[in-house]
Amino acid sequence: MSDTQSVRFFSGESIPLEMHKVRVVQKLYLPPVEERLEAIRRAGFNTFLLNTREVYLDMLTDSGTNAMSDAQMGAMMQADDAYAGSQSFERMQQAIEEVFGKRFVLPVHQGRAAENIICRTYLKPGSIIPMNYHFTTTLAHIQANGGRIAELLTDGALNIKSSNPFKGNMDIAKLRALIEAEGVANVPLIRMEASTNLIGGQPFSLANLREVSKLAREYRIPLVLDASLIGENAYFIKQREPEFRNSSVADILLQMCAEADIVYFSSRKVSSSRGGAICTNRTDVFDAMKSLVPLYEGFLTYGGMSVREIEAMAVGLRETTDESVIGQSPSFIAYLVSRLEAHGIPVVTPAGGLGCHVDAMGFLPQVPQKEYPAGALAAAFYLISGVRGMERGTVSSIRDENGNDVLSDVELLRLAFPRRVFTLSQTKYIEDRMHWLHTRRDLVGGLRFVEEPPVLRFFMGRMEATSDWPERLMKAFREDFGDSL
């Protein structure tokens, strides 16, 4: 069986094939379109504030929503419920050393907790952190500690339609120039994010990571790897980087992590429902951070996680090296991307990890960026389908010192594919409803904030439509679909 999990049918069509069977099911709901309009209004046109009873397919995120395997569920039953010195932690530590090649482990309750500890340890006011691209919580923690970021993607990486297999690469010349201009003392860390979340789940190459690592060692600056989506990045390296075509995902993962001084991850994405860790082979790095874990997280052998989650994480980390597991979501994402492209719908290409990303500015050219086209598209798609996606654009950005929106580089609707959760028929339903919305895209208008938290506003902020476009869109849906949900 090909590790791409794709088979060619007699008809000639190639579709992703599930390499698992479903033995536990959970009931879903598809409320009528009128109820969905009430729900999205009540949620302030923010899909984060919808209740799952109001959602048919929850594609908000892959964070903590991946299906757990029978091996993970079984492992949870052997958890060692000890506050300190837990055997469950030892099993997780062994799994991290096996999969990531790192001996010292600091457990945390999730990825942003790791970012908090790293930033508190290494940043000072005026620090600048070069990276391939930021993530929302990473930026918030850096700014909270007086730092700023420099995004050093290679030219063309933000092009929506592209054949570049590694749009997450860092520009080495830009990195050297930044360090020389700012001074080594002001660059405490270099950060690389695997499968860059905010630009469409785009990976970096191992060749590029090696170049970044070489430069970091030259200037004696620690290299930090955000490994939350490292499994998908390793999968893409195997698929797209000729040098590693015959390598296993397990071997690629070890080579990737060997280039970094610090590896941190959110287990909500990597393996299980909650948790995360910071890991390293450097005793000085471990000693610099370990006192903060009891202060902010919990003891050094549980870090804010339940021991059951720790057991599930240990198994899930090892399952990440199984190509039939790690390749399932990318194959479904690639399938949906190809189908939407066939309908002329603008999507990020090549298909990346995490989810299918629809280009909201290309989809809704009539909606100005200051009226949040990605947020509007997320709300409109929920309204006509019951599918909850996530805005990844200016709503997820920040305001400058004058109170003006810092407009996002891209405006994307992300439809996340948690591992082994959705079926092919559900994926085809998504395709159908997105195709219909594209034919009626002229009906969709913008949004404006009515409640705006000062930090990470995309989580809890509320908006309203700038016109009656939601009502007009619902009416068009009823005209075309009749009594259908």
Stockholm file with secondary structure:
# STOCKHOLM 1.0

chainA/1-485         MSDTQSVRFFSGESIPLEMHKVRVVQKLYLPPVEERLEAIRRAGFNTFLLNTREVYLDMLTDSGTNAMSDAQMGAMMQADDAYAGSQSFERMQQAIEEVFGKRFVLPVHQGRAAENIICRTYLKPGSIIPMNYHFTTTLAHIQANGGRIAELLTDGALNIKSSNPFKGNMDIAKLRALIEAEGVANVPLIRMEASTNLIGGQPFSLANLREVSKLAREYRIPLVLDASLIGENAYFIKQREPEFRNSSVADILLQMCAEADIVYFSSRKVSSSRGGAICTNRTDVFDAMKSLVPLYEGFLTYGGMSVREIEAMAVGLRETTDESVIGQSPSFIAYLVSRLEAHGIPVVTPAGGLGCHVDAMGFLPQVPQKEYPAGALAAAFYLISGVRGMERGTVSSIRDENGNDVLSDVELLRLAFPRRVFTLSQTKYIEDRMHWLHTRRDLVGGLRFVEEPPVLRFFMGRMEATSDWPERLMKAFREDFGDSL
#=GR chainA/1-485 SS CCTTCEEECTTSCEEECCCSCCCSCCCCCCCCHHHHHHHHHHTTTCGGGCCGGGCSEECSCSTTCSCCCHHHHHHHTTCCCCSSSCHHHHHHHHHHHHHHCCCEEEEESSHHHHHHHHHHHHCCTTCEEEESSCCHHHHHHHHHTTCEEEECBCTTTTCSSCCCSCTTCBCHHHHHHHHHHHCGGGCCCEEEETTBGGGTSBCCCHHHHHHHHHHHHHHTCCEEEECTTHHHHHHHHHHHCGGGTTSCHHHHHHHHHHTCSEEEEEHHHHTSSSCEEEEESCHHHHHHHTTHHHHHTCCTTTTTCCHHHHHHHHHHHHHTTCHHHHTHHHHHHHHHHHHHHHTTCCBCSSCCSSEEEEEHHHHCTTSCGGGCHHHHHHHHHHHHHCEECEEESGGGSCBCTTSCBCCCSCCEEEEECCTTTCCHHHHHHHHHHHHHHHHTGGGCCCEEEEECCSSSHHHHCEEEESSSHHHHHHHHHHHHHTTCC
#=GC SS_cons         CCTTCEEECTTSCEEECCCSCCCSCCCCCCCCHHHHHHHHHHTTTCGGGCCGGGCSEECSCSTTCSCCCHHHHHHHTTCCCCSSSCHHHHHHHHHHHHHHCCCEEEEESSHHHHHHHHHHHHCCTTCEEEESSCCHHHHHHHHHTTCEEEECBCTTTTCSSCCCSCTTCBCHHHHHHHHHHHCGGGCCCEEEETTBGGGTSBCCCHHHHHHHHHHHHHHTCCEEEECTTHHHHHHHHHHHCGGGTTSCHHHHHHHHHHTCSEEEEEHHHHTSSSCEEEEESCHHHHHHHTTHHHHHTCCTTTTTCCHHHHHHHHHHHHHTTCHHHHTHHHHHHHHHHHHHHHTTCCBCSSCCSSEEEEEHHHHCTTSCGGGCHHHHHHHHHHHHHCEECEEESGGGSCBCTTSCBCCCSCCEEEEECCTTTCCHHHHHHHHHHHHHHHHTGGGCCCEEEEECCSSSHHHHCEEEESSSHHHHHHHHHHHHHTTCC
//
